[in-house]
Amino acid sequence: MRLADALVTVLRDLDTRYVFGVSGANIEHIHDAVERLGQGRLASVLAKREDGAAFMADARARIHRTLGVCCSTSGGGMVNLVAGLAESYAESVPVLALIGQPPAALDGKGSFQDSSGLGRTVDALPLLSAVTKKTVRITDADAFWPCLRDAISTALSGRKGPVALLIPRDSHELEVGEPPADWAPDISAFIDPEPVDEAAVHALFERLSEARSPVLLLGHGVRRSCAPEAVRIFAERTRIPVVTTMGARGEFPNDNPLYLGVVGEGGHPSAAAYVELSDFVVLVGTGLTMMTRRAMRGWDPSKAAAVNVDLGQLTRSSAADMPVRGDAGRVFQLLEQLREVSPFTAPVVDGYTMTRFLPRRAAQLSGRGAPPEHDVLMQSEAVQLIQEHLSSEGHLLYDAGNCSVASMHYGSVPPGSTSTIALGMGGMGYSIAGAIGAQLGSREGTRTVVFCGDGAFLMSGLEIHTAVELGLPILYIVFNNGMHGMCATRQQKFFDSRITAVDYTPADVSTVARGLGAPDRLWVASAGTRAELVRHLDDHRINSHVPGVLELRLPVEEVPPFASFLTADEPTVPVPQQGQSLISYEMSGSTL
């Protein structure tokens, strides 16, 4: 069996289902093998750029709890993958990157896109090793099967992450033989289980059972664990309340009475206050990055435990005095076994009300003229209207910037839905491509919604064409304010409102999008008032079976609900319960 055929056969039989990429001279053997051997079980997905392909693979792995696969040719194609692989590396997402290379026989001899590192050529190995758990160059037929086994296991085991295989063009033709007799038949068999310190789990259980006001703080490591449901089951049976990070909003049912909200820069002030007053906080599957920690003033590690497969970041930041190393799912399975022997329930949480920051207008940027006074759509108002439009059992993806912080803060995750944001490297445009990896392979009837800004649209909006080609029911909601809003907010607050290199002539998003697909294949609308938005959302319900782009024209800025930009006395309002009407408010001026 040739190497290219062997690789594709393995990916097919492991049910990875998709190879996201852009073809080229040194990777076309892989695409040809997928065409010949995919058998309807493995398909190539043509992205518009390689970074989009890597984002698709990343989101596919996160949301569907599998191994994401992306590929590229050599040269610029290889370099374009780096942004996506860096996100996967930072956020511990298992991705296998297949990267074509010029023929090994021509290393250092002037081949096109040579990245052997010989002479004045780019050296692909250290370049990619900086953003992967492991990068290997395959030139030996005898080493292929052990190398592939190790690559898949490395991506899926311990702290998960991306692995890159560099495959010279002449290596695709190597005869590597049939899979070894002991080759694993499914992905789970490649995972090398992490040992769990059972003594530490016992100590954690004792501390939890004695706490007066314990709380579980869940990160997206819960989703990556072997048994995410184990965390929810233990919380529900012990009645321990739960908060989540911004990246893990969907890891616990938002309509569960135990759910207190999100902590972090875009989180609920009430949730942060509760965690600060709690006498025992268990960090589950989170490294407690500054995006989460900074919003909780006066963090006390002596009242915190941490459950994580990799305690390195938690140890370096001295975030918790009780470390429990291990897969979150396995640890909570053991905690549940202890609870069955020694049952307990946490004290009831009395008087808690989830709150949000009261929306208010920001100061208008200089040079933009007077803001409209009436009949203008506000960002927070749009989010609350869209919230009523979201379906259950779907996928929500959030991009970078003010619009995503506001979308998360003023919205919630519908029952059975996932919520994903790329906070590892925080690249703009991730959500636009990532939504394709999220939607592919989902159950029939699943809908995906993207919240992104016009800046992300200008960077990566052409990937919407990929969604059109595939006929995916993804609704792209583009918040159009003609600027990079988060950057503008910082310049207003920290640089005396000297606005530079962040604003631009507004683009007509709906007109640009209209060129990406015929009306029967792509639904497009633009709203600048509440009435227009309500009308378009009603129309989208009829057209939700095709991709859609909904532009929100937002000439008036709001102060983003970002903790670092706000003072401790920032006004808040209760979050309406399900079935209650939305809170009305009067917009006030801003100090920004």
C-alpha positions as CSV (number, residue, x, y, z in Angstrom):
1,M,0.0,0.0,0.0
2,R,1.3,3.4,-0.9
3,L,1.8,5.9,1.9
4,A,-0.9,8.3,0.7
5,D,-3.4,5.5,0.4
6,A,-2.5,4.1,3.8
7,L,-2.9,7.5,5.4
8,V,-6.3,8.1,3.9
9,T,-7.5,4.6,4.6
10,V,-6.6,5.0,8.3
11,L,-8.4,8.4,8.5
12,R,-11.5,6.9,6.8
13,D,-11.6,3.9,9.1
14,L,-11.1,6.0,12.2
15,D,-14.2,8.0,11.1
16,T,-12.6,11.4,11.1
17,R,-14.9,12.0,8.1
18,Y,-13.4,15.3,6.7
19,V,-10.0,16.5,5.5
20,F,-10.1,20.4,5.4
21,G,-7.5,22.0,3.2
22,V,-6.4,23.7,0.0
23,S,-4.8,21.5,-2.6
24,G,-1.5,22.1,-4.3
25,A,1.4,20.2,-6.0
26,N,2.8,18.6,-2.9
27,I,-0.4,17.5,-1.2
28,E,-2.5,16.5,-4.2
29,H,-1.7,12.8,-3.6
30,I,-3.7,13.0,-0.4
31,H,-6.7,14.5,-2.2
32,D,-6.5,12.0,-5.0
33,A,-6.5,9.2,-2.4
34,V,-9.5,10.6,-0.6
35,E,-11.3,10.7,-4.0
36,R,-10.5,7.1,-4.8
37,L,-10.7,5.6,-1.3
38,G,-13.1,7.8,0.7
39,Q,-16.1,5.5,0.0
40,G,-18.5,8.2,1.2
41,R,-16.9,8.0,4.7
42,L,-14.1,10.5,4.2
43,A,-14.4,13.7,2.1
44,S,-12.1,16.6,1.2
45,V,-13.5,20.0,2.1
46,L,-11.9,22.8,0.0
47,A,-11.3,25.9,2.1
48,K,-10.5,29.3,0.7
49,R,-7.3,29.7,2.7
50,E,-5.3,27.3,4.7
51,D,-5.9,29.2,8.0
52,G,-9.6,28.6,7.4
53,A,-8.9,24.9,6.9
54,A,-7.1,24.8,10.2
55,F,-9.9,26.7,12.0
56,M,-12.4,24.2,10.5
57,A,-10.4,21.2,11.8
58,D,-10.1,22.9,15.2
59,A,-13.8,23.5,15.6
60,R,-14.7,20.0,14.2
61,A,-12.4,18.5,16.9
62,R,-13.7,20.7,19.8
63,I,-17.4,20.4,19.1
64,H,-17.6,16.8,17.9
65,R,-14.9,15.4,20.4
66,T,-12.8,13.9,17.6
67,L,-9.6,14.3,15.8
68,G,-9.7,17.2,13.4
69,V,-7.7,16.8,10.1
70,C,-6.4,19.6,7.9
71,C,-3.9,19.7,5.1
72,S,-1.9,22.1,2.9
73,T,0.7,22.1,0.3
74,S,4.2,23.5,0.9
75,G,5.4,27.1,1.1
76,G,2.8,29.8,1.7
77,G,0.2,27.1,2.2
78,M,2.1,25.6,5.0
79,V,2.8,29.0,6.7
80,N,-0.9,29.9,6.4
81,L,-1.8,26.9,8.6
82,V,0.3,28.3,11.5
83,A,-2.4,30.6,12.8
84,G,-4.9,27.8,13.1
85,L,-2.4,25.3,14.6
86,A,-1.3,27.9,17.1
87,E,-4.9,28.3,18.3
88,S,-5.3,24.5,18.6
89,Y,-2.0,24.3,20.5
90,A,-2.9,27.1,22.9
91,E,-6.4,25.6,23.6
92,S,-5.4,21.9,23.6
93,V,-7.4,20.8,20.6
94,P,-6.4,17.5,18.9
95,V,-5.7,18.2,15.2
96,L,-3.6,16.3,12.7
97,A,-2.0,18.5,10.0
98,L,-0.8,16.8,6.8
99,I,1.6,19.1,5.0
100,G,3.1,18.4,1.7
101,Q,6.7,19.2,1.0
102,P,9.0,19.4,-2.1
103,P,10.7,16.0,-3.0
104,A,13.2,15.1,-0.3
105,A,15.7,14.3,-3.1
106,L,15.8,18.0,-3.9
107,D,16.4,19.3,-0.4
108,G,18.7,22.3,-0.5
109,K,19.1,22.1,-4.3
110,G,16.7,24.9,-5.3
111,S,13.3,23.2,-5.4
112,F,10.3,25.5,-5.4
113,Q,9.1,26.1,-1.8
114,D,12.0,24.2,-0.3
115,S,11.6,24.2,3.5
116,S,14.3,21.7,4.4
117,G,16.3,24.3,6.4
118,L,19.4,23.7,4.2
119,G,21.1,26.8,3.1
120,R,18.8,29.9,3.0
121,T,15.6,27.9,3.1
122,V,12.8,28.0,5.7
123,D,13.1,25.2,8.2
124,A,9.7,23.7,8.5
125,L,10.5,21.5,11.5
126,P,11.3,24.2,14.1
127,L,8.7,26.5,12.6
128,L,5.8,24.1,13.1
129,S,7.3,22.6,16.3
130,A,6.6,25.9,17.9
131,V,2.8,25.5,17.4
132,T,2.4,21.8,17.7
133,K,2.9,19.1,20.3
134,K,5.1,17.3,17.7
135,T,6.1,17.7,14.1
136,V,7.7,14.8,12.2
137,R,9.1,14.6,8.6
138,I,8.3,11.3,7.0
139,T,10.9,9.9,4.6
140,D,11.3,6.3,5.7
141,A,8.7,3.7,4.7
142,D,9.6,1.5,7.7
143,A,9.0,4.3,10.1
144,F,5.5,5.2,8.7
145,W,3.2,3.0,10.8
146,P,5.0,3.7,14.1
147,C,5.1,7.4,13.3
148,L,1.4,7.6,12.4
149,R,0.4,5.7,15.6
150,D,2.5,8.0,17.7
151,A,1.1,11.1,15.9
152,I,-2.5,10.2,16.5
153,S,-1.8,9.1,20.1
154,T,0.1,12.3,20.9
155,A,-2.7,14.5,19.5
156,L,-5.3,12.7,21.6
157,S,-3.5,11.9,24.9
158,G,-2.6,14.0,27.9
159,R,-3.0,17.7,27.2
160,K,-4.4,17.3,23.7
161,G,-3.1,19.3,20.8
162,P,-2.0,19.5,17.2
163,V,0.5,17.2,15.5
164,A,2.0,17.9,12.0
165,L,3.3,15.4,9.5
166,L,5.6,16.8,6.9
167,I,5.3,14.6,3.8
168,P,7.7,15.2,0.9
169,R,6.2,14.6,-2.5
170,D,8.3,11.5,-3.2
171,S,7.3,10.0,0.2
172,H,3.6,9.8,-0.9
173,E,4.7,7.0,-3.3
174,L,6.5,5.0,-0.6
175,E,5.4,1.4,-0.2
176,V,4.5,1.0,3.5
177,G,2.6,-2.2,3.5
178,E,-0.7,-3.0,5.3
179,P,-1.6,-1.8,8.8
180,P,0.1,-3.7,11.6
181,A,-2.0,-6.6,13.1
182,D,-2.5,-4.7,16.3
183,W,-3.6,-1.5,14.6
184,A,-6.4,0.1,16.7
185,P,-9.9,0.1,15.1
186,D,-11.2,3.4,16.6
187,I,-9.9,6.7,17.8
188,S,-10.5,6.0,21.5
189,A,-7.9,3.2,21.4
190,F,-5.2,5.7,20.6
191,I,-5.7,7.6,23.8
192,D,-3.2,6.9,26.5
193,P,-5.1,7.3,29.8
194,E,-3.6,9.7,32.3
195,P,-3.2,8.2,35.8
196,V,-5.3,9.8,38.5
197,D,-4.0,10.4,42.0
198,E,-6.8,8.7,43.9
199,A,-5.5,10.0,47.3
200,A,-5.9,13.6,45.9
201,V,-9.4,12.8,44.7
202,H,-10.3,11.5,48.2
203,A,-8.9,14.7,49.8
204,L,-10.9,16.8,47.2
205,F,-14.1,14.9,48.1
206,E,-13.6,15.5,51.8
207,R,-13.0,19.3,51.2
208,L,-16.1,19.5,49.1
209,S,-18.4,17.7,51.5
210,E,-17.3,20.0,54.3
211,A,-17.5,23.3,52.4
212,R,-20.2,25.8,53.4
213,S,-20.5,27.4,49.9
214,P,-18.6,25.3,47.3
215,V,-18.7,26.2,43.6
216,L,-17.4,24.4,40.5
217,L,-15.8,26.7,37.9
218,L,-15.8,24.8,34.6
219,G,-13.5,25.4,31.7
220,H,-13.7,23.9,28.2
221,G,-11.3,21.1,29.3
222,V,-14.5,19.5,30.5
223,R,-15.6,19.0,26.9
224,R,-12.3,17.4,26.1
225,S,-12.4,15.0,28.9
226,C,-13.3,11.3,28.7
227,A,-16.7,11.8,30.3
228,P,-18.1,15.4,30.3
229,E,-21.4,14.2,31.6
230,A,-19.7,13.0,34.9
231,V,-19.2,16.6,35.9
232,R,-22.8,17.6,35.4
233,I,-24.1,14.4,37.2
234,F,-21.9,15.0,40.3
235,A,-23.0,18.7,40.4
236,E,-26.7,17.9,40.2
237,R,-26.5,15.1,42.8
238,T,-24.5,17.1,45.3
239,R,-26.4,20.4,44.5
240,I,-23.1,22.2,44.1
241,P,-23.6,25.4,42.0
242,V,-21.7,25.9,38.8
243,V,-20.1,28.8,37.0
244,T,-18.2,28.6,33.7
245,T,-15.5,30.5,31.9
246,M,-16.3,32.4,28.7
247,G,-15.0,29.4,26.6
248,A,-17.2,26.9,28.4
249,R,-20.6,28.5,28.5
250,G,-22.2,25.4,27.0
251,E,-20.6,22.9,29.4
252,F,-23.4,23.1,31.9
253,P,-27.1,23.7,31.1
254,N,-27.8,27.4,31.3
255,D,-31.4,26.8,32.4
256,N,-30.3,24.5,35.3
257,P,-31.1,26.2,38.7
258,L,-27.5,25.4,39.8
259,Y,-26.1,27.5,37.0
260,L,-24.9,30.9,38.3
261,G,-23.4,32.3,35.1
262,V,-20.1,33.1,33.4
263,V,-17.0,34.4,35.1
264,G,-14.3,36.3,33.2
265,E,-13.9,39.5,31.3
266,G,-17.3,39.2,29.6
267,G,-19.0,37.4,32.4
268,H,-21.8,38.1,34.9
269,P,-20.9,40.4,37.8
270,S,-23.1,38.3,40.1
271,A,-21.2,35.1,39.3
272,A,-17.8,36.8,39.9
273,A,-19.1,38.1,43.3
274,Y,-20.4,34.7,44.3
275,V,-17.0,33.0,43.5
276,E,-15.2,35.7,45.5
277,L,-17.4,34.9,48.5
278,S,-17.3,31.1,48.2
279,D,-15.2,29.2,50.7
280,F,-14.1,26.6,48.2
281,V,-13.8,26.8,44.4
282,V,-12.9,23.8,42.2
283,L,-11.4,24.8,38.9
284,V,-12.3,22.0,36.5
285,G,-10.6,21.8,33.1
286,T,-9.4,25.4,33.2
287,G,-6.0,27.0,33.6
288,L,-7.7,30.1,35.0
289,T,-6.1,32.5,32.5
290,M,-6.1,36.2,33.1
291,M,-9.2,36.5,30.8
292,T,-11.0,34.7,33.6
293,R,-9.0,35.6,36.7
294,R,-8.8,39.3,36.2
295,A,-12.5,39.8,36.6
296,M,-12.5,38.2,40.1
297,R,-10.8,40.7,42.4
298,G,-8.7,39.4,45.2
299,W,-8.4,35.7,44.1
300,D,-7.4,33.5,47.0
301,P,-5.6,30.3,46.0
302,S,-5.9,28.9,49.5
303,K,-9.6,28.3,48.9
304,A,-9.2,26.7,45.5
305,A,-8.6,23.2,44.1
306,A,-7.7,22.5,40.5
307,V,-8.6,19.4,38.4
308,N,-6.6,19.3,35.2
309,V,-4.7,16.9,33.1
310,D,-1.9,19.5,32.9
311,L,-1.3,21.6,36.0
312,G,1.6,23.5,34.6
313,Q,-0.1,26.9,34.1
314,L,-2.0,26.6,37.3
315,T,1.2,25.9,39.2
316,R,3.1,28.8,37.5
317,S,0.3,31.3,38.4
318,S,-0.2,29.9,41.9
319,A,-3.9,29.7,41.2
320,A,-4.9,26.8,43.5
321,D,-3.3,25.2,46.6
322,M,-5.0,21.8,46.1
323,P,-3.9,20.3,42.7
324,V,-5.6,17.2,41.4
325,R,-3.9,15.9,38.3
326,G,-6.1,13.9,36.0
327,D,-8.8,13.9,33.3
328,A,-11.8,15.8,34.6
329,G,-14.2,13.2,33.5
330,R,-12.4,10.4,35.3
331,V,-11.9,12.5,38.4
332,F,-15.6,13.2,38.7
333,Q,-16.5,9.6,38.0
334,L,-14.3,8.8,41.1
335,L,-15.9,11.6,43.1
336,E,-19.4,10.2,42.2
337,Q,-18.3,6.8,43.4
338,L,-17.3,8.3,46.7
339,R,-20.6,10.2,46.9
340,E,-22.5,7.0,46.5
341,V,-20.8,5.6,49.6
342,S,-20.9,8.9,51.6
343,P,-23.8,11.0,50.2
344,F,-23.9,14.7,50.8
345,T,-25.5,17.8,49.4
346,A,-24.2,21.3,49.4
347,P,-26.0,24.1,51.4
348,V,-28.8,25.7,49.3
349,V,-27.9,28.9,47.6
350,D,-30.3,31.5,48.8
351,G,-31.0,34.9,47.4
352,Y,-28.8,34.7,44.3
353,T,-29.8,36.7,41.3
354,M,-27.9,36.6,38.0
355,T,-27.0,40.0,36.8
356,R,-25.7,41.7,33.7
357,F,-24.2,45.2,33.2
358,L,-26.7,47.8,32.2
359,P,-26.0,48.7,28.5
360,R,-25.0,52.3,27.9
361,R,-23.8,54.4,25.0
362,A,-20.1,55.0,24.4
363,A,-18.7,58.3,23.4
364,Q,-18.9,58.8,19.6
365,L,-15.5,58.6,17.8
366,S,-14.1,61.9,16.7
367,G,-14.8,62.6,13.0
368,R,-17.9,60.5,12.8
369,G,-20.4,63.2,13.3
370,A,-23.4,63.3,15.7
371,P,-24.9,59.9,16.5
372,P,-28.6,59.3,15.5
373,E,-30.9,59.9,18.4
374,H,-33.9,57.8,17.4
375,D,-34.8,54.6,15.5
376,V,-31.4,53.2,15.7
377,L,-30.5,49.6,16.4
378,M,-28.3,49.1,19.5
379,Q,-26.0,46.1,19.9
380,S,-27.4,44.8,23.1
381,E,-30.9,45.1,21.8
382,A,-30.0,43.2,18.7
383,V,-28.5,40.4,20.8
384,Q,-31.6,40.0,22.9
385,L,-33.8,39.8,19.9
386,I,-31.5,37.3,18.3
387,Q,-31.5,35.2,21.5
388,E,-35.2,34.5,21.0
389,H,-34.4,33.3,17.4
390,L,-31.8,30.7,18.5
391,S,-32.9,27.1,18.4
392,S,-31.9,24.4,20.8
393,E,-29.4,21.6,20.0
394,G,-27.4,24.0,17.8
395,H,-23.9,25.5,17.7
396,L,-22.9,29.0,18.7
397,L,-19.5,30.4,17.6
398,Y,-18.2,33.8,18.7
399,D,-15.4,35.7,17.1
400,A,-13.0,38.3,18.6
401,G,-14.0,41.8,19.8
402,N,-16.7,43.8,21.4
403,C,-19.5,42.2,19.4
404,S,-18.7,38.8,20.7
405,V,-18.3,39.9,24.3
406,A,-21.7,41.6,24.1
407,S,-23.3,38.6,22.4
408,M,-22.2,36.3,25.2
409,H,-23.0,38.8,28.0
410,Y,-26.5,39.6,26.9
411,G,-27.3,36.2,25.6
412,S,-27.3,32.6,26.8
413,V,-26.8,29.1,25.4
414,P,-30.0,27.4,24.4
415,P,-30.6,23.8,25.8
416,G,-28.4,21.2,24.2
417,S,-26.3,23.7,22.3
418,T,-22.5,24.2,22.2
419,S,-20.7,27.5,22.6
420,T,-17.3,28.1,21.2
421,I,-14.8,31.0,21.1
422,A,-11.1,30.9,20.2
423,L,-9.4,32.5,23.2
424,G,-6.1,30.7,22.9
425,M,-4.6,33.0,20.2
426,G,-7.8,35.0,19.7
427,G,-7.5,35.3,16.0
428,M,-10.1,37.3,14.2
429,G,-12.1,35.3,11.6
430,Y,-11.9,32.0,13.5
431,S,-15.6,31.7,13.8
432,I,-16.4,32.2,10.2
433,A,-14.4,29.1,9.1
434,G,-14.9,27.2,12.3
435,A,-18.6,27.2,11.9
436,I,-18.1,24.9,8.9
437,G,-16.3,22.4,11.0
438,A,-18.9,22.7,13.6
439,Q,-21.9,22.1,11.3
440,L,-20.4,19.3,9.3
441,G,-21.3,15.9,10.8
442,S,-24.0,17.4,13.0
443,R,-27.4,15.7,13.2
444,E,-30.0,16.7,10.7
445,G,-31.9,19.8,11.9
446,T,-28.9,21.3,13.7
447,R,-28.3,25.0,13.1
448,T,-25.1,27.0,13.6
449,V,-25.0,30.7,14.4
450,V,-21.9,32.9,14.2
451,F,-21.5,36.2,16.0
452,C,-18.7,38.2,14.3
453,G,-17.7,41.8,13.5
454,D,-17.1,43.5,10.2
455,G,-13.4,43.3,10.8
456,A,-13.5,39.5,10.9
457,F,-15.8,39.5,7.9
458,L,-13.2,41.5,5.9
459,M,-10.5,39.1,7.0
460,S,-12.2,35.7,6.4
461,G,-15.6,36.4,5.0
462,L,-14.9,34.5,1.8
463,E,-15.1,31.2,3.7
464,I,-18.8,31.8,3.7
465,H,-18.6,30.7,0.1
466,T,-17.5,27.3,1.4
467,A,-20.6,27.1,3.5
468,V,-22.7,28.0,0.4
469,E,-20.9,25.3,-1.7
470,L,-21.7,22.7,1.0
471,G,-25.3,24.0,1.6
472,L,-24.7,24.3,5.3
473,P,-27.4,26.0,7.5
474,I,-25.1,28.5,9.1
475,L,-26.3,32.0,10.0
476,Y,-23.5,34.5,10.0
477,I,-24.5,37.6,12.0
478,V,-22.1,40.4,11.2
479,F,-22.0,43.4,13.5
480,N,-21.0,46.3,11.2
481,N,-19.7,49.4,12.9
482,G,-16.8,50.3,10.5
483,M,-14.0,49.6,13.0
484,H,-12.2,47.2,15.2
485,G,-14.4,48.0,18.2
486,M,-12.3,46.5,21.1
487,C,-9.2,48.4,19.8
488,A,-11.2,51.6,19.5
489,T,-12.5,51.2,23.1
490,R,-9.0,50.8,24.4
491,Q,-7.8,53.8,22.5
492,Q,-10.6,55.9,24.0
493,K,-9.9,54.7,27.5
494,F,-6.1,54.5,27.6
495,F,-4.8,56.7,24.7
496,D,-6.9,59.9,25.2
497,S,-9.2,59.0,22.4
498,R,-6.5,59.1,19.7
499,I,-8.1,56.7,17.3
500,T,-5.6,55.3,14.8
501,A,-5.3,52.1,12.7
502,V,-8.6,50.7,13.9
503,D,-11.4,52.4,12.0
504,Y,-12.1,52.5,8.2
505,T,-14.7,53.3,5.7
506,P,-17.7,51.0,6.5
507,A,-18.1,48.1,4.0
508,D,-21.5,47.2,2.7
509,V,-21.5,43.7,4.1
510,S,-24.8,42.6,2.7
511,T,-23.8,43.6,-0.9
512,V,-20.4,41.8,-0.6
513,A,-22.2,38.7,0.8
514,R,-24.7,38.8,-2.0
515,G,-21.9,38.0,-4.5
516,L,-21.1,34.7,-2.7
517,G,-24.2,32.8,-3.7
518,A,-27.5,33.0,-5.6
519,P,-30.6,33.9,-3.6
520,D,-31.8,30.3,-3.5
521,R,-28.5,29.2,-2.0
522,L,-27.6,32.1,0.3
523,W,-30.1,34.2,2.4
524,V,-28.9,37.8,2.9
525,A,-30.4,40.7,4.9
526,S,-29.4,43.9,6.5
527,A,-31.0,45.6,9.5
528,G,-30.4,49.0,11.0
529,T,-33.5,49.3,13.1
530,R,-35.4,47.1,15.6
531,A,-38.3,46.7,13.2
532,E,-36.0,45.7,10.3
533,L,-34.3,43.1,12.5
534,V,-37.6,41.6,13.7
535,R,-38.8,41.4,10.1
536,H,-35.6,39.7,8.9
537,L,-35.5,37.2,11.8
538,D,-39.0,36.2,10.9
539,D,-38.0,35.8,7.3
540,H,-35.0,33.7,8.2
541,R,-37.1,31.2,10.0
542,I,-38.5,30.3,6.6
543,N,-35.0,30.2,5.0
544,S,-33.0,28.7,7.8
545,H,-32.2,25.6,5.7
546,V,-29.6,27.5,3.7
547,P,-26.6,29.6,4.7
548,G,-27.4,33.1,5.7
549,V,-25.7,36.4,6.3
550,L,-27.4,39.0,8.5
551,E,-25.7,42.4,8.6
552,L,-26.4,44.6,11.7
553,R,-25.8,48.3,10.9
554,L,-24.6,49.8,14.2
555,P,-23.8,53.5,13.9
556,V,-24.0,54.0,17.7
557,E,-21.4,52.3,20.0
558,E,-22.1,50.8,23.4
559,V,-19.6,50.4,26.2
560,P,-18.6,46.8,26.0
561,P,-19.5,44.6,29.0
562,F,-15.8,43.9,29.5
563,A,-14.8,43.9,33.2
564,S,-11.4,45.6,32.7
565,F,-13.1,48.6,31.1
566,L,-15.7,49.0,33.9
567,T,-15.6,50.2,37.5
568,A,-16.7,48.3,40.5
569,D,-19.9,50.4,40.8
570,E,-21.0,49.8,37.2
571,P,-24.8,49.6,37.1
572,T,-26.3,46.1,36.7
573,V,-29.7,44.6,36.0
574,P,-31.2,41.2,36.7
575,V,-31.0,38.6,33.9
576,P,-34.6,37.8,32.8
577,Q,-35.7,34.3,33.4
578,Q,-36.9,32.1,30.5
579,G,-40.4,33.1,29.5
580,Q,-40.0,36.6,31.0
581,S,-40.0,39.7,28.7
582,L,-36.8,41.4,27.9
583,I,-35.6,44.1,30.2
584,S,-36.1,47.6,28.8
585,Y,-33.7,50.4,29.6
586,E,-32.8,54.0,28.8
587,M,-29.4,54.4,27.1
588,S,-27.2,56.9,29.0
589,G,-24.0,58.7,28.0
590,S,-20.6,57.1,28.5
591,T,-17.5,58.2,30.3
592,L,-15.3,56.4,27.7
